[in-house]
Amino acid sequence: MGTLYIVPTPVGNMEDTTMRAIRILKEADMILAEDTRTSGIFLKHFGIQNHLMSHHKFNEHGTSAGIVQRLKAGQTIALISDAGTPGISDPGFFLVREAVKEGIDVQTLPGATAFVPALVSSGLPCDRFCFEGFLPQKKGRQTRLLALCEEQRTMIFYESPHRLLKTLQQFAEFFGKERQVCVCREISKIHEECVRGSLEEVIAHFTETAPRGEIVIVVEGCDNKKNKKEQN
């Protein structure tokens, strides 16, 4: 039996790559990449020239069986995504599940992921939190937001820049405009920024300044005691 390695890649700064990640990628018989063009740039930076194969959400159901057979034959295979840790709002879960079913050793390296630095930098409680990733675009979106209205843990979302304002406005509608929020963008990159304040204040900021780059939204959890006090 071979080993399937889940290898995080930097969300921005190349220096966030671990020494172990570089070693595993150099030793692997095959590297699975979400986008071979994007990953090719990353691998070239570290002088890694191993066989590269495309593995993404549109083909993973078709390619995973063959990959599992390679693993059962003794190959070492590494899975990377465009940025961050595979499986976290990126392809990875399906292949890991199939490998685990066949008794294949799966090892996940610790490393870069966008939501952890955003959470810690937000100034909001980070001892207990829930990761929501991308909300549904249409069907099920309002249902999900309604379900989160009473969520007491800090909530974390991913969003694209062109949908950020709409999402913040919906948060204000469902959670209240005074709910505290932190919008982090371009984490670990040159123009990294965290905008903190109430939803009303942050909406005003991004109404005046168009958001750019990769975005993580960290939202304060519901304070039931505060809500009851305001209702009384």
C-alpha positions in Angstrom: 0.0 0.0 0.0 1.1 3.5 -0.8 0.4 6.7 1.1 -1.9 9.6 0.1 -0.5 12.9 1.4 -2.7 16.0 1.7 -0.4 18.9 1.3 -1.4 22.5 2.0 0.1 25.2 -0.2 0.4 28.9 0.6 -2.6 31.2 0.3 -0.3 34.0 -0.8 3.3 34.2 0.5 5.5 31.4 -0.9 7.5 31.5 2.4 4.6 29.9 4.2 5.5 26.6 2.5 6.8 24.1 5.0 10.1 22.2 4.6 8.2 18.9 5.0 5.7 19.9 2.2 8.6 20.5 -0.2 10.2 17.2 0.7 6.9 15.2 0.3 6.2 16.8 -3.1 9.7 16.1 -4.3 9.4 12.4 -3.2 5.9 11.7 -4.5 5.4 9.5 -7.5 2.5 11.7 -8.6 1.1 15.1 -7.6 -2.6 15.8 -8.0 -3.4 19.5 -8.6 -6.7 21.4 -8.8 -5.3 23.6 -11.6 -2.0 22.3 -13.2 -1.2 25.8 -14.5 -1.4 27.5 -11.1 0.3 24.6 -9.3 3.0 24.4 -12.0 4.1 27.9 -11.1 4.3 27.0 -7.4 6.1 23.7 -8.0 8.6 25.4 -10.4 9.4 27.9 -7.7 10.7 25.1 -5.5 12.3 23.1 -8.3 9.7 20.3 -8.1 9.3 18.4 -11.4 7.3 15.3 -10.5 4.5 14.0 -12.6 1.5 16.3 -12.3 -2.1 15.2 -12.9 -5.3 17.3 -12.9 -7.7 16.5 -10.0 -10.6 18.9 -9.4 -14.3 19.0 -8.4 -15.4 18.4 -12.0 -13.4 15.2 -12.6 -12.7 13.8 -9.1 -15.5 11.2 -9.2 -14.0 9.9 -12.5 -10.3 9.9 -11.5 -10.4 8.8 -7.9 -10.9 5.1 -8.6 -7.7 5.0 -10.8 -5.8 7.0 -8.1 -6.8 4.6 -5.4 -5.5 1.7 -7.6 -2.2 3.5 -7.9 -2.1 3.8 -4.1 -2.9 0.2 -3.6 -0.1 -0.7 -6.0 2.3 1.1 -3.6 2.6 4.6 -5.1 3.1 7.7 -3.0 0.6 10.4 -4.2 0.3 14.0 -3.0 -2.8 16.1 -3.4 -2.6 19.9 -3.5 -5.1 22.7 -4.3 -4.6 26.1 -5.8 -4.1 27.6 -2.3 -4.6 26.4 1.3 -5.5 22.9 2.5 -7.3 20.5 0.2 -10.7 19.6 1.5 -11.4 23.0 3.0 -13.7 24.6 0.4 -11.5 22.8 -2.2 -11.5 19.2 -3.7 -10.1 16.5 -1.4 -12.9 15.0 0.7 -14.1 12.5 -1.9 -10.6 11.1 -2.7 -9.7 10.9 1.0 -13.0 9.0 1.7 -12.3 6.5 -1.1 -8.7 6.0 0.1 -9.8 5.4 3.7 -12.4 2.9 2.5 -9.6 0.8 1.0 -7.5 1.0 4.1 -4.9 3.3 2.5 -2.8 5.4 4.8 -3.8 9.1 4.5 -1.5 11.7 6.0 -2.5 15.4 6.1 0.3 17.9 6.6 -0.4 20.9 8.8 0.0 24.2 7.0 -1.6 27.2 5.3 -5.4 27.8 5.3 -7.0 31.2 5.0 -9.6 31.1 7.8 -7.3 30.5 10.8 -5.3 33.7 10.5 -8.5 35.7 9.7 -10.2 34.3 12.8 -7.2 35.0 15.1 -6.7 38.5 13.6 -10.4 39.4 13.9 -10.4 40.2 17.6 -13.5 38.1 18.0 -13.6 35.0 20.2 -11.7 32.1 18.6 -12.0 29.5 21.3 -15.2 28.2 19.7 -16.2 28.8 16.1 -18.0 27.4 13.2 -16.6 27.3 9.6 -19.4 27.8 7.0 -17.2 28.3 3.9 -19.1 29.6 0.9 -22.9 30.0 1.5 -25.3 28.6 -1.1 -25.7 31.1 -4.0 -29.4 30.6 -4.4 -31.3 27.6 -3.2 -31.0 27.1 0.5 -29.2 30.4 1.2 -32.0 32.1 3.3 -32.6 28.8 5.1 -29.0 28.7 6.1 -28.9 32.3 7.2 -32.0 31.8 9.3 -30.4 28.7 10.9 -27.3 30.8 11.8 -29.3 33.6 13.5 -29.0 32.0 16.9 -25.5 30.6 16.4 -23.4 31.7 19.5 -20.0 30.7 18.1 -18.0 33.0 15.9 -18.8 32.3 12.3 -16.4 32.1 9.4 -17.3 32.5 5.7 -15.5 32.7 2.4 -16.7 35.1 -0.3 -15.7 36.5 -3.6 -15.1 40.3 -3.9 -18.0 41.0 -6.3 -20.5 39.3 -3.9 -19.1 40.7 -0.7 -21.5 43.7 -0.3 -24.6 41.7 -1.0 -23.5 39.1 1.6 -22.7 41.7 4.3 -26.1 43.4 3.6 -27.8 40.0 4.1 -25.9 39.5 7.3 -27.1 42.8 8.6 -30.7 41.9 7.6 -30.5 38.5 9.4 -28.1 39.1 12.3 -28.6 42.9 12.9 -26.6 45.8 11.7 -24.8 46.2 15.0 -23.3 42.7 14.9 -19.5 42.9 14.9 -17.6 41.6 11.8 -14.1 41.4 10.4 -13.4 41.2 6.7 -9.9 40.0 5.9 -8.6 40.1 2.3 -5.4 39.1 0.6 -4.1 37.2 3.6 -0.3 36.9 3.6 -0.1 39.0 0.4 1.3 42.5 -0.1 -2.0 44.2 0.2 -3.3 42.2 3.2 -6.1 44.1 5.1 -8.5 43.5 7.9 -11.5 45.8 8.2 -13.3 45.6 11.6 -16.4 47.1 13.0 -20.2 46.7 13.0 -21.8 45.3 9.9 -23.2 48.8 9.3 -19.7 50.3 9.4 -18.0 47.7 7.3 -20.8 47.9 4.7 -20.2 51.7 4.5 -16.5 51.1 4.1 -16.8 48.7 1.2 -19.5 50.8 -0.4 -16.9 53.5 -0.8 -13.9 51.2 -1.4 -14.5 48.4 -3.8 -13.2 45.1 -2.4 -10.5 43.1 -4.2 -8.8 39.8 -3.7 -9.6 36.6 -1.7 -11.9 37.3 1.2 -12.7 35.8 4.6 -15.6 37.1 6.7 -15.5 36.6 10.4 -18.8 37.3 12.2 -19.6 37.7 15.9 -21.8 35.0 17.3 -25.3 35.7 18.7 -25.3 37.0 22.3 -28.6 35.7 23.6 -28.4 37.6 26.9 -27.8 40.9 25.0 -30.7 40.1 22.6 -33.1 39.4 25.5 -32.0 42.7 27.2 -32.7 44.7 24.0 -36.1 43.0 23.5 -37.1 43.9 27.1 
